Structure formats: structure tokens, C-alpha cells
Amino acid sequence: MSTAVVLPALGESVTEGTVTRWLKQVGDTVQADEGLLEISTDKVDTEIPSPVSGVIEEILVAEDETVEVGALLARIGDGSGAASGGDAPAAEAPAADEAPAQEAQSTAAPAENEVEASQASDQAQAPTPAASGDATDVVLPELGESVTEGTVTRWLKQVGDDVAVDEALLEISTDKVDTEIPSPVAGTLQEILADEDETVEVGAVLARIGSGAPAAAAPAAEGPAAEAPAPAAEAPAPAAEAPAAAAEAPAPAAEAPAAAQQAPAAEAAAPAPAAPAAEAPASADSDSLYVTPLVRRLASQQGIDLSTVTGTGVGGRIRKEDVLKAAESKSQAPAAAAAAPAPAPLEVSPLRGTTQKMSRLRKVVAERAVASMQQTAQLTTFVEVDVTKLAAFRNAKKDEFNQKTGAKLSFLPFFTLAAAEALQAFPIINSTVDGDSIVYPASENISIAVDTERGLLTPVVRDAGTKNIAQLAQEIADLAARTRDNKLKPDELAGGTFTVTNTGSRGALFDTPLVFLPQSAILGTGVVFKRPGVVTVDGVDAIAVRSYVYLAISYDHRTIDGADAARFLGAIKTRLESAEFTANLGI
């Protein structure tokens, strides 16, 4: 049995890596933790070790190829797979030099053998049906240090469906997070090995993806080829053209052997030998325009046509920074051209009048909310903050900030920094209750509430008290984007000591946020709005247009008194109203 080698998580914001050099080759014997290959990312160059001892049977990613975290890199087994895999090219080489009839027969033989193997496997009811020689296993990747298994909640693709690289295949649910598992390669979904509601361990094979039809469809293709072998032998020209077509389109290299094997059968079934060759360039064109789901969703949200964006990533791949830059250029268009039409009427939801089962995430949130209200004594304190100076400071710095960091300068990083500083001065707000003891953490790990289609999630900004505005803005934006795109690791949702929820992002003035155990407090930030306010100029009161925000802190009254909450909010109010953040910008 072979073991899959996948690209592990290489950092909180690293989503992909480029293979710079393979240290081992197919057939080499490796020891556990011995270096297999070198990977380069935007932040670090590192070696990927072997998870087990054995023989490298297959290498699935070429040098200079960029792959996503969790992608399948290689397979390691007892050597049997490498032997069979290594014999195939050697057998094909002399066939290319022999007569055309012999070439056609040699290419047809592997297809027939695979069909017979598939039939024999089905008759024996083996737990792992045979797959074609170019099939790639889709395995359950690591989803966090403490996560060992996951439950298949829904298959997004079915057997026979075509999938692209990084296109979502299925949804997996764990104790900590629900996420999508992407396809490591482009091809056709040939087998599904884990049913919905089935629980599987990390590293288990979930499905197989190949370049041909599913194994169940192979016998149907065999019939015409077996009935008419002569025409296949009499027409070697299209078979000879297949390698040429493959050479002209190096991107789908993994599909070349399957195309060569299927050429004789296709000629016997129908007189259209040029069709397979014509499909290869189209596949290459579609792959060259591929972007990750995160970038595609971001482009949709920003209203950006990806065909107009020039990618700056490896191989010309479009990155999220490219989409953000295009969105910024679009927003700077003349106001007359950006005139918005009248708002469309609200659409009637298809959920109206239906009954739906709660999702796993909604059940967890519901249970935790009820437990929090039953086990704690919660109340909320409000304060009004004049952020006129802060608004002016932000407007003066936001363009420079965006150019130097690539992140937008919103009010949230300022609120988060002020809260982290206040937590250091008033640690009772950052504390947790353990029996009859109060635990004061040594760091300020601030959970940021993120609204997603699946529900509310709270990824954690760790050691927020040690970071500047630029670091906070970039990390909050990264966490929010990966949360909405199911790219978070479970560990990134754990360990928070205090929460900030920006209810003002949807226009709310304020609310009374709910504290979730084991935390003792949560800060709600309302929308920043303008209204007339009283100011004192040269000792004289006057009315002026000012910018305000309401801050609300909900807290556990078992350990936090109202005076503690008021002092905490007062410290944040003073910090924000002074707007002295020049030294904290980080640019």
C-alpha cells in the first residue's frame, strides 16, 4: 500500500509553493524524515521530508511547478508500484520505432488490460477498485495539529465529472472547522471511495482522478475496439499524430499517454481521429487562465473581469493582489462613469416557506451560545467616541498605506490596536475563569468575528499587542478572506483570549455582543457616522460636524465589574480620540 506525500501547511498566510528541486527520484529508497524535495514560497524556502520509509513509486509534480497546500506531490510504497510504473515507458519506446500496426496494438493492449483488471476487481468485490495508470489519488490532507479525522458532508462532484486543478470536490466536517477539499489535478473524477456521512482519517484516499472515462465505462469502450481491430492497425497516422499534438501542448502532459492509448479505439468506433488532438490545445488554454477559488470569488465580489487582469504570480498566475489592484483602478474612474443605477428590489429567498436542517456549524454555535448564557452573568457597557481626528488621519494616510502594504486602511486595525493596548493595562478583561481561579494570559490573542455564508467564525490574531497597524491590517484581511473561502486551519480558530466584532461593517450603530466561553469579554464596534456635535474652540462652545462611533463591551460579571469595563473603554476612547498613530503605522 502506498503513502501519499502532500504539501503541508508552511505558515499562516502561505497557500502555495513552487517545487524548486527534487532530491530523490522514482525508484530511490528513502527513510522517514529524509528530505524528498525543496519547496519555495513567498516567505521561506524549505525541504519537504518523507513521512515514511520506503521506495518512491511516483512523482506527480514537476520542478518549477506551483501547487496549493494539501496537493499530492508523490507516492511512497514498497517498490512494487515503481517497478510497474517504470516498465511502461520502456515498453512504449521500441513500439514507436516499429511498424505502425505494432504501435497500434501496443497502445491498445494496456487499455484492454486495464479493463480486464477493472472487471476482475469488481467481481472480487475488492475494497479498492483498480484505477487507470495515470489516476491520481485525492487524500484527506492535514487539517490541524489535533485533527485526525473528518466526515464527508457532501460531494460537490460526481463520477464522470470533469474537474480543474483546485476546484472543490467535496466538503469535509471536523470538530473544529468545515472546509472544502480541492482537486490536486485536472481530469475526470473516476472513483469516489468515501461516501457522504462517512468518517475517514487524515491521509485516507477519498477519490481518484484520471484523464479518461470512469472505470465503469471502460468495458463499453472495449467492445468496438475488439470487434474491429483491423481498421485500427490500418490507420497509424492519427496515432502518430497524438504524440506530436502532446509535444505541442506540454501543459497537459499527464494526459498524453491516455490519449495515445485511446486513439486506436476511437478510430474503430467512429471516423473522427482528429477530435482528440483538437481537444488538447483547448485544455491548455483553459488551464492557462485558471485562478484559485479565493481569487475567483474576490474578483466576483469586486466586479472584476479576470480576462482583463494581468497576473504577476508564478507562470503568469493571477493573484489576489492583482485583483485588488484592478479593483482600485476601477474605483478611481471618473465619478460620472461610475454612476450607479437605482437599487434593485430585494430578491425573495428560496428558503421562504421551507424547513431546513441545521448545519454542523450552526449547531455548534447554538450550543455554545446557550451554554455561555447559562454559565455566565453577562451585561454590556457603551461609550461614545469622537473619531474626527482619527478619520482625518486615516484619510491622509490610506493611499500611501495601500501602496506600501497592499492592504486597505480601515478603522478596524485602529480599534484592534487600541483594544490590545488596553488589555495589557487591564488584564482582567483578557482573563478566563478556571474553577475558583482567574487565569491571566501572557499575550493578547484577539479573535476577529467574520461573517460567512456558513455562519459566524472567529479566526485569531495572535500576540496582537506586539503588532503595528500594517501587520494587523494585513493579518485581519488575510484571515477574513481565508475564512470566507474555507482555507483556515482549525488551529487558527483556537486560542483566542478576547474578541472584537465589527457590527458596524453592515451599518449597525451598536449591539450587545455575546461572550463565548472560555473568554470573559467581547468588544463590539459600530459604524463610524457623522452628526453635529459640540466642540470647544478657544474656550467657546460651538456646533460642528463630527465623526462618532459607539463601542460596546459585553463581559462576565462574575469576575469583571462595571468599573473595570468603564476603565477599559475609557482607555480605548482616549487612545482613539488622540489619533496619535503615526509611530504605529508600520510603513
C-alpha positions in Angstrom: 0.0 0.0 0.0 1.4 3.4 -1.0 1.6 6.5 1.2 0.7 9.9 -0.3 3.1 12.8 0.2 1.2 16.1 0.3 2.4 19.7 0.5 2.0 20.6 4.3 0.9 23.9 5.7 4.0 26.2 5.6 2.7 29.2 7.6 -0.5 31.1 8.4 -0.6 33.1 5.1 1.1 30.7 2.8 -1.3 28.9 0.4 1.0 27.6 -2.3 4.6 26.7 -3.1 6.9 26.1 -6.1 8.9 22.8 -6.4 12.5 24.0 -7.0 14.3 20.7 -6.9 13.6 17.0 -6.3 16.3 15.5 -4.0 15.1 11.9 -4.8 13.9 10.2 -8.0 11.4 7.4 -8.8 12.9 4.1 -7.6 15.0 5.7 -4.8 14.8 4.3 -1.3 14.1 6.9 1.4 14.0 6.9 5.1 11.3 8.6 7.3 12.0 12.3 7.7 14.7 12.2 4.9 14.4 15.2 2.5 12.5 14.5 -0.7 12.3 17.9 -2.4 12.8 21.6 -2.0 9.8 24.0 -1.9 10.0 27.8 -2.4 7.2 30.1 -1.2 6.9 33.9 -0.8 8.2 33.7 2.7 10.5 30.7 3.0 12.5 28.0 1.1 12.4 24.6 2.8 12.7 20.9 2.4 9.7 18.5 2.5 10.6 15.3 4.4 9.4 11.8 3.7 6.5 10.8 6.0 7.5 7.1 5.9 10.3 4.8 4.9 10.1 3.1 1.5 10.6 3.5 -2.2 9.4 6.4 -4.3 6.9 4.9 -6.7 5.6 8.1 -8.4 6.4 11.8 -8.6 3.3 13.9 -9.5 4.7 17.4 -9.5 7.5 18.6 -11.8 10.2 21.0 -10.9 9.2 24.7 -11.3 5.5 23.7 -10.9 3.4 25.7 -8.3 0.9 23.7 -6.2 -1.5 24.5 -3.4 -1.1 23.5 0.2 -2.5 19.9 0.5 -1.7 19.0 -3.1 -0.4 15.5 -3.8 3.4 15.6 -4.5 4.4 11.9 -4.7 3.7 8.4 -3.6 5.9 6.1 -1.5 5.4 2.4 -1.2 7.2 -0.9 -1.0 8.6 -0.6 -4.6 6.0 -2.6 -6.5 4.4 0.5 -7.8 7.7 1.9 -9.0 8.5 -1.3 -10.9 5.3 -1.3 -12.8 5.4 2.4 -13.4 9.0 2.3 -14.7 8.3 -0.6 -17.2 5.6 1.4 -19.1 7.9 4.0 -20.8 10.4 1.3 -21.7 7.8 -0.8 -23.4 6.5 2.2 -25.4 9.9 3.3 -26.7 10.6 0.4 -29.1 6.9 0.4 -30.2 7.4 3.9 -31.6 10.2 2.6 -33.8 8.3 -0.5 -35.1 5.7 -0.8 -37.7 2.5 1.3 -37.4 0.4 -1.8 -36.9 2.5 -2.9 -34.0 2.3 0.5 -32.5 -1.4 0.4 -32.6 -1.5 -3.0 -31.0 0.9 -2.0 -28.2 -1.1 1.1 -27.4 -4.4 -0.8 -27.4 -3.1 -3.6 -25.1 -2.7 -1.5 -21.9 -6.3 -0.2 -22.3 -7.6 -3.8 -22.6 -5.6 -5.0 -19.7 -6.9 -2.2 -17.5 -10.5 -3.0 -18.4 -9.9 -6.7 -17.6 -8.3 -5.7 -14.3 -11.3 -3.5 -13.5 -13.8 -6.3 -14.3 -11.9 -8.8 -12.2 -11.7 -6.3 -9.3 -15.5 -5.7 -9.5 -16.2 -9.4 -9.5 -13.9 -10.0 -6.4 -15.6 -7.0 -4.7 -12.2 -5.6 -3.6 -12.4 -2.6 -1.3 -10.2 -0.5 -3.6 -11.2 -0.8 -7.3 -8.5 -0.6 -9.8 -7.8 2.7 -11.5 -6.1 3.7 -14.8 -2.3 4.1 -14.8 -2.5 7.9 -14.8 -5.1 8.2 -12.0 -4.2 10.5 -9.1 -5.4 9.8 -5.5 -7.2 12.5 -3.7 -6.4 12.2 0.0 -7.7 13.9 3.1 -5.0 16.5 4.0 -3.9 17.6 7.4 -6.5 20.0 8.9 -4.7 21.0 12.1 -2.3 19.5 14.7 -5.1 18.0 16.8 -7.4 16.9 13.9 -7.0 13.2 12.9 -10.3 12.6 11.0 -13.1 14.2 9.2 -16.6 13.4 8.0 -17.7 13.7 4.3 -20.7 16.0 4.4 -21.3 16.5 0.7 -19.8 15.6 -2.6 -19.7 18.6 -5.0 -18.7 16.5 -8.0 -19.8 13.0 -9.2 -18.1 10.2 -11.0 -17.6 11.2 -14.6 -17.5 14.9 -13.9 -14.5 16.9 -15.3 -12.6 18.9 -12.7 -9.9 21.6 -12.8 -6.9 22.0 -10.5 -8.0 23.4 -7.1 -11.7 23.1 -8.0 -13.7 22.0 -4.9 -14.5 18.2 -4.9 -16.2 17.7 -1.5 -17.0 19.2 1.8 -15.4 17.8 5.0 -16.6 18.5 8.6 -14.4 18.2 11.6 -14.8 19.0 15.3 -13.2 22.4 14.7 -14.0 23.5 11.1 -15.9 22.8 8.0 -13.9 23.1 4.8 -13.8 22.1 1.1 -11.2 19.7 -0.3 -9.9 20.9 -3.7 -8.8 18.7 -6.6 -4.9 18.3 -6.8 -5.0 17.8 -10.6 -7.2 18.4 -13.6 -9.1 15.5 -15.1 -12.1 13.3 -14.8 -13.4 12.0 -11.4 -13.1 8.3 -11.9 -13.9 6.9 -8.4 -15.4 8.1 -5.2 -14.1 6.0 -2.3 -15.7 7.8 0.7 -19.5 8.1 1.0 -21.3 11.1 2.4 -21.6 11.0 6.2 -18.6 8.6 6.3 -15.8 9.4 8.7 -12.2 8.9 7.4 -8.8 9.5 8.8 -6.2 12.1 7.6 -4.3 10.6 4.7 -7.1 8.3 3.6 -7.9 8.2 -0.1 -11.2 9.9 -0.9 -11.3 9.6 -4.7 -9.3 9.1 -7.8 -9.0 11.5 -10.8 -7.6 10.5 -14.2 -7.6 11.6 -17.8 -10.0 9.1 -19.2 -13.5 7.9 -18.6 -14.5 6.3 -15.3 -13.6 2.6 -14.8 -17.2 1.6 -15.0 -17.4 3.0 -18.6 -14.3 1.2 -19.8 -16.0 -2.1 -20.9 -18.3 -0.2 -23.2 -15.3 1.4 -25.0 -13.6 -2.0 -25.3 -16.4 -3.5 -27.4 -15.9 -1.5 -30.6 -12.2 -1.8 -30.4 -12.4 -5.6 -30.0 -14.8 -6.0 -32.9 -12.8 -4.0 -35.3 -9.0 -4.3 -34.6 -8.1 -4.2 -38.3 -9.1 -0.6 -39.0 -7.0 0.5 -36.0 -4.0 -1.3 -37.4 -4.6 0.1 -40.9 -4.6 3.7 -39.8 -1.4 4.5 -37.9 -1.2 8.1 -39.0 -3.6 9.6 -36.3 -1.8 7.6 -33.6 1.5 9.1 -34.8 -0.1 12.5 -34.6 -1.1 12.1 -31.0 2.5 12.4 -29.6 3.1 15.4 -31.9 0.0 17.1 -30.5 1.1 16.3 -27.0 4.5 17.8 -27.7 2.9 21.0 -29.0 0.9 21.3 -25.8 3.2 20.5 -22.8 0.8 21.7 -20.2 -1.5 18.7 -20.1 1.5 16.3 -20.3 -0.2 13.8 -17.9 -3.0 13.3 -20.5 -0.6 12.3 -23.4 -0.3 8.5 -22.6 -4.1 8.2 -22.2 -4.7 10.0 -25.5 -2.2 7.7 -27.2 -3.9 4.6 -25.8 -7.4 5.7 -26.7 -6.6 6.7 -30.3 -7.0 3.3 -31.9 -10.3 2.6 -30.1 -11.6 6.0 -31.1 -10.8 5.4 -34.8 -12.6 2.0 -34.7 -15.7 3.4 -33.1 -16.1 6.5 -35.3 -14.2 8.0 -38.3 -13.1 11.1 -36.4 -9.5 10.6 -35.4 -8.7 14.3 -35.3 -11.1 15.1 -32.5 -8.9 14.0 -29.5 -5.9 16.0 -30.9 -8.1 19.1 -31.3 -9.1 18.9 -27.6 -5.6 19.2 -26.2 -5.0 22.9 -27.1 -8.4 23.8 -25.7 -7.5 22.2 -22.4 -4.2 24.0 -22.3 -5.9 27.3 -23.0 -8.4 26.8 -20.1 -5.6 25.8 -17.7 -3.6 28.9 -18.6 -6.5 31.1 -17.4 -7.0 29.1 -14.2 -7.2 31.1 -10.9 -7.7 29.8 -7.3 -11.2 29.8 -5.9 -10.2 32.6 -3.5 -9.1 34.9 -6.3 -12.2 34.0 -8.4 -14.5 34.8 -5.6 -12.7 38.0 -4.8 -12.9 39.1 -8.4 -16.7 38.4 -8.4 -17.1 40.4 -5.2 -15.1 43.3 -6.7 -16.8 43.1 -10.1 -13.6 42.4 -11.9 -13.4 40.6 -15.3 -10.5 38.2 -14.8 -9.8 38.1 -18.6 -8.7 41.8 -18.3 -6.3 41.2 -15.4 -2.6 40.5 -16.0 -1.2 38.0 -13.5 2.1 38.6 -11.6 2.4 35.2 -10.0 4.5 32.3 -11.0 3.8 31.4 -14.6 1.6 34.4 -15.0 -1.0 33.2 -12.5 -3.4 35.8 -11.3 -3.0 36.5 -7.5 -5.4 38.3 -5.2 -3.1 41.3 -5.2 -3.6 41.6 -8.9 -7.4 41.6 -8.4 -7.2 44.2 -5.6 -5.1 46.5 -7.8 -7.6 46.2 -10.6 -10.4 46.9 -8.2 -8.5 50.0 -7.0 -8.1 51.3 -10.6 -11.7 50.7 -11.3 -12.8 52.7 -8.2 -10.6 55.6 -9.3 -12.6 56.0 -12.5 -14.4 59.3 -13.1 -17.5 59.7 -10.9 -19.7 60.2 -14.0 -18.7 56.8 -15.4 -19.3 55.2 -12.0 -22.9 56.4 -11.6 -24.8 53.6 -10.1 -28.3 52.7 -11.3 -31.3 52.7 -9.0 -31.0 49.9 -6.4 -32.6 46.7 -7.5 -35.5 45.3 -5.4 -34.8 42.7 -2.9 -35.0 39.1 -4.2 -37.3 36.7 -2.5 -35.2 34.0 -0.8 -35.8 30.4 -2.0 -35.8 29.4 1.7 -39.1 31.2 2.2 -41.7 28.6 3.3 -39.3 25.7 3.7 -37.8 23.7 6.6 -34.0 23.2 6.6 -31.8 21.1 8.8 -29.2 23.0 10.9 -25.7 22.8 9.6 -23.0 21.3 11.9 -21.5 24.8 12.4 -24.9 26.3 13.3 -25.5 23.5 15.9 -22.1 24.2 17.5 -22.7 27.9 17.7 -26.2 27.4 19.1 -24.9 25.0 21.8 -22.0 27.4 22.8 -24.3 30.4 22.9 -26.8 28.7 25.2 -24.0 27.4 27.4 -22.5 30.8 27.7 -25.7 32.5 28.7 -26.4 29.7 31.3 -22.9 29.7 32.9 -22.0 33.4 32.9 -23.5 36.6 34.2 -23.4 39.0 31.2 -24.0 42.7 30.8 -23.0 45.4 28.4 -21.5 48.9 28.8 -21.4 51.5 26.0 -19.3 54.6 25.3 -19.4 57.2 22.5 -16.1 58.1 20.9 -15.3 61.2 18.8 -13.1 59.8 16.0 -12.9 63.0 13.9 -9.1 63.3 14.2 -8.7 59.6 13.5 -10.9 59.8 10.4 -8.8 62.7 9.1 -5.5 60.8 9.9 -6.8 57.7 8.1 -7.9 59.7 5.0 -4.5 61.3 4.8 -2.6 58.0 5.1 -4.8 55.4 3.3 -3.3 55.8 -0.2 0.3 55.7 1.0 -0.6 52.8 3.3 -2.2 50.8 0.4 0.7 51.4 -1.9 3.3 50.2 0.6 1.4 47.3 2.2 -1.2 46.2 -0.4 -3.9 46.4 2.3 -6.8 48.8 2.8 -6.6 51.1 5.8 -9.9 50.7 7.6 -10.9 51.7 11.1 -10.8 48.1 12.4 -6.9 47.8 12.8 -7.0 51.1 14.9 -9.8 49.7 17.1 -7.9 46.4 17.5 -4.6 48.0 18.4 -6.3 50.3 21.0 -8.1 47.3 22.5 -4.8 45.2 22.7 -3.1 48.1 24.5 -6.0 48.5 26.9 -5.9 44.7 27.6 -2.3 45.0 28.7 -3.3 47.7 31.1 -6.5 46.0 32.3 -5.7 42.2 32.1 -8.9 41.3 34.0 -10.8 41.9 30.6 -8.4 39.4 29.0 -8.8 36.8 31.7 -10.6 33.4 31.9 -12.3 31.6 34.7 -10.9 28.2 35.8 -13.0 26.8 38.7 -12.5 29.3 41.5 -9.3 30.7 39.9 -8.8 33.6 37.5 -6.2 33.0 34.7 -4.4 36.0 33.2 -2.9 35.1 29.8 0.6 36.4 29.0 -0.5 37.5 25.5 -3.4 39.2 23.8 -4.8 36.8 21.2 -7.7 38.7 19.7 -10.5 36.7 17.9 -12.0 38.7 14.9 -15.6 37.8 14.2 -16.1 37.1 10.4 -19.5 36.7 8.8 -19.5 33.8 6.2 -22.2 32.0 4.2 -21.9 29.1 6.7 -22.2 31.2 9.8 -20.1 33.2 12.2 -16.4 32.2 12.7 -13.7 33.8 14.8 -10.1 33.4 13.5 -7.4 34.6 15.9 -4.8 37.3 15.6 -2.1 36.1 17.9 0.1 38.4 20.1 -1.9 41.4 18.8 -0.3 43.6 21.5 3.1 43.3 19.7 1.9 44.3 16.2 1.6 47.6 14.4 -1.3 48.8 12.2 0.2 47.4 9.0 0.6 44.0 10.5 -2.8 44.0 12.0 -4.5 45.2 8.7 -2.7 42.6 6.6 -3.4 39.7 9.0 -7.1 40.6 9.6 -7.6 40.8 5.8 -5.9 37.5 5.2 -7.8 35.7 7.9 -11.1 37.1 6.8 -10.5 36.1 3.2 -9.4 32.6 4.0 -12.3 32.2 6.5 -14.8 33.0 3.8 -13.1 30.7 1.3 -12.8 27.7 3.8 -9.0 27.9 3.7 -8.5 28.2 7.5 -6.7 25.5 9.6 -8.6 24.6 12.8 -5.7 25.8 14.9 -6.3 29.3 13.6 -9.7 29.3 15.2 -8.5 28.3 18.6 -6.7 30.1 21.5 -8.4 33.5 21.4 -8.5 35.4 24.8 -10.7 38.3 23.7 -13.0 39.1 20.7 -13.6 42.1 18.5 -16.7 42.1 16.4 -17.2 44.9 13.8 -21.0 45.1 13.7 -20.6 48.5 12.0 -19.5 46.8 8.8 -23.2 46.3 8.0 -24.3 49.7 9.2 -25.3 48.9 12.7 -24.8 51.7 15.3 -24.2 49.3 18.2 -25.4 46.0 19.6 -24.9 43.9 22.8 -22.5 41.2 21.6 -22.5 37.8 23.3 -19.4 36.5 25.2 -18.4 33.0 24.2 -16.6 30.8 26.8 -13.9 30.5 27.9 -13.4 34.2 27.1 -14.7 36.8 29.6 -15.4 39.8 27.3 -16.1 40.9 23.7 -15.8 44.4 22.1 -18.4 45.5 19.6 -17.5 48.4 17.2 -20.4 50.2 15.5 -20.4 52.1 12.2 -18.5 55.4 12.0 -21.0 58.1 11.3 -21.2 61.9 11.1 -23.6 64.2 13.0 -23.5 67.7 14.6 -21.5 67.8 17.9 -20.5 70.3 20.5 -16.8 71.3 20.4 -14.9 73.9 22.4 -12.7 76.3 20.5 -10.7 78.9 22.5 -13.0 78.3 25.5 -16.2 78.8 23.5 -18.6 76.0 22.7 -19.6 75.6 19.1 -21.6 73.2 16.8 -19.5 71.3 14.2 -19.8 68.2 12.0 -18.0 65.4 13.8 -17.4 61.7 13.3 -18.5 59.3 16.0 -18.5 55.6 16.8 -20.2 53.6 19.6 -18.1 51.0 21.4 -19.9 48.3 23.4 -18.2 45.8 25.7 -20.1 42.7 27.0 -18.4 41.0 29.9 -18.8 38.3 32.5 -19.9 40.0 35.7 -18.6 37.0 37.8 -15.1 38.4 37.5 -15.4 41.8 35.8 -17.1 44.7 37.5 -18.7 47.6 35.7 -15.9 49.9 36.8 -13.4 47.6 35.1 -15.4 47.7 31.9 -15.7 51.5 32.1 -11.9 51.9 32.7 -11.2 49.6 29.7 -13.5 51.6 27.4 -12.1 54.9 28.7 -8.6 53.9 27.8 -9.7 52.9 24.2 -11.7 56.2 23.9 -8.7 58.3 24.9 -6.4 56.4 22.5 -8.7 56.8 19.5 -9.6 60.4 20.1 -6.0 61.5 20.4 -5.3 59.8 17.0 -1.6 59.6 17.7 -0.8 56.6 15.5 2.0 57.8 13.3 4.6 55.8 15.1 2.3 52.7 14.9 1.5 52.6 11.2 4.4 50.4 10.3 5.1 51.9 6.9 
